[in-house]
Amino acid sequence: MTALQLRQERAKVWGTITDLRGKRTNGKFTDPTQQAAYDAADAEFERLTTEMLAAEVAEEQEKQHAARAAQMESETRQRAAADAKPESKELTYGDAFWRWAVQHKDRYNLTADEMRMIQTRATDTQIAGTSNLGGYLVPQAFMAELEMVMKHYGGMIEACGIMQRNTGAQLRWPTGDDTGNTGRFITETGTAAVLSMTFGQVLFDFFSVTSDIIKVSADLMTDEEVGFLQQILLTILPERLGRALNTKFTNGTGTNEPYGLTTAVTTSALTTAGGTAITQAELLKAVYSVNRAYRAGQQVGWMWSDGIMAYIRGTEIGNTNTVPIFTPSVVQGEPDKLFGYKIFINNDLPDTHATTRLPVTATKSVYFGDFSKFKIMRVGGIHMSKEEHLYWATREVGFMGWERVASNLIAQGAIKYILQA
């Protein structure tokens, strides 16, 4: 089924779940068959959710592949026409990049100008805000596909504020907090007092992340004609980079790696009453523990693992409330919601216990707030290195993707965590 069909089926199953919840007595099923029907519907909802998300990624990839294939075909026709009229030939970065990347060195067919183009990347039209970066920066269409696949491997790139920079020099982000100061009434001749603002700064140090080396045989480099090598690079590069980036953006210590969410967020919303439980009331208290100034943005929401998501949804069955707190998305690209706030799934956060499927004591598995205040900074874009000599004895070619990144929280209190007792 398509992603849309899976989403529609999921909506039907959610309707069944909602109907069954209305048949409880004091939050419990008295009829075993209703309990069994609920459990089956709940399991089907989870299955459809997993398949729907995977289908959306696959369909988006297919769309990007088709667009890129059409673009390459158009560029081939334009190049053929330009060859017939050399005076009108226009250099295309994307075309030159892919000939350099997926062909054997004897078949590049690159002009000196095209080689200089991919070596210096002396243009700011491919990715906004970058110029003269050098290092074989991947084309814009390829970047879009990498971004889309990397989002599938964790919630950080999807949820947080992404910023592009031209340099990887240390950045000192100024901060100011005036929430503790309040104006006051004075008499007709009264004197206004001086209330100074408190300023600070957040440091962003940049680090390089790499996919490590992907080796491809020289025979494949010479023989393949159907874009298979491009698909390898489009699959393996974003998977490796996506896993690495999400792990460090989540749990990075700030020492030889970026600051992660769990390190940078130091403010607790509350500590749960039970070590292995989270109640709906506690979730609601967590929402209102965050200042309302941080509860109105587009990226305000929850972040937790798949296991915690299943647990939170399961709390509805034992609750006497008749209105579900969980709202499944009916629009592609829009996350599910809890209490009306978006849910971002991040499996690098603590999961439930492997056996009991309950939250684990003394862990911080739930985060809520404005994730746009956790900034992820990227220098230019993803670069690709190609080595045709190191593996000469085995007749292989090595590829490696890399980029420079930094991350940190710029507003303490914008995001808070729930601590298990």
C-alpha positions, 0 to 999 in steps of 0.5 A: 500500500502507498503511504496515503493508503496506510495513513487512511487505514491507520485512521480507521484503526484509530477510530476503532480504538477510540470506540473501544475506549468509550466502552470501558468502565472506570478506565477498565474493560469488563468484557475480555473480548473487548480487551482483546479487540483493543489489544489487537487494534493497538498492535495494528495501529503500531504496525501501520504507523511503522509501515507508513513512515517507512513508505513515506521515506521510500516514496520521497526517495523515489520522487527525488530519484525521478527528479534527479534522473529527469534533471540528468537527462535534461543536462545530457541533452543540453550538453549534447546540444552544446557540443554541437555549438561549443560557443553556447556550452554551459557548465553544470556543477551537478553533471560534472560532480556525478561524472567525477563521482561514479565513473572511473578516472579514465572516463571522467571526460571533464574539462579543466573548467569543470574540474576546477568547478568541483574542486573550488565550488566557487558558486553560491547558487547550489546551497544558500549561504555557501561559497568557495568551500572546496572539497567536492561539495555534493549537489543540491539535489543530492543534499536534499535526498541525504537530508530526507534520509537522515531525518528518518534516523532520528528526531534531532535534525527534524525537530531542532533549529538548523543553521548554515554557516560559511566558517567553522570558527568557534561561535559565541552566541549571546544570550540574555535573560530579563524574565526576572525583572518587572516594571513598577509603578511610581509616583508623579515625581518618583525616580525610576530604578536601574534594572540591568539585564543579565547577559551570557553566551553559549559556545558552539565548537565545530567538529567533523563527522564522517561516514568512514570509507565505502569501498567499491570495486574498480570493475563496478566503477567501469561497467555500471551504467544504470546509476547503481553506484549513485544509489549506493552512495545515496543509501549508505552515506545518509544512513551512516551520517544520520546515525552518527549525527543523531547520536551526538546531537542527542548525547554528545558531551561537548568534549571532542564532539558537539553538545547533545540535548541530554547534556545541554538541557539541565532544567527538570520539569518534575520528578515522577512519583513512580520510578517505572511510571509516567502519569497523564497528570505529570505529562500535563504538569511538564507542559506548564512547567515551561514558560508560555513564551516557549510554548507557541513556536512551530517546533514546540513538542515532545521528544522520546523513543518509540518505546516511551511512545508506546507506553504513553499511548498505553496509559490511556487505556487505564485512565478514566478520561474519555477524551484521548490525549494522543492525536494521530496525524492525518496529514503526511509530514505532520507528526502525531501529537500529545496534548496538541503538541508535536511528537518527535521520535528519537531512539537515541533517548532512553527506552523502556525496559526490555522486559517490562516495557515500562520506563526505567528508574532514574532516567530522563526519557521525556523532553518537552519544549521549544526544540528550535532553541537547540541549534544545530549548525552546519558548515556549508554542506556534505562533502565527498572524498574519492580515493582511487590510489589507496586501494590500488592492490585490490582494484577498489575505489574508496568514498567518504562523506563528511561535514562539520557541525556544532550544536548547543542549547541557546535558552535554558528553560526552553526545553525541560526533561522529566526525571524518573524517580 
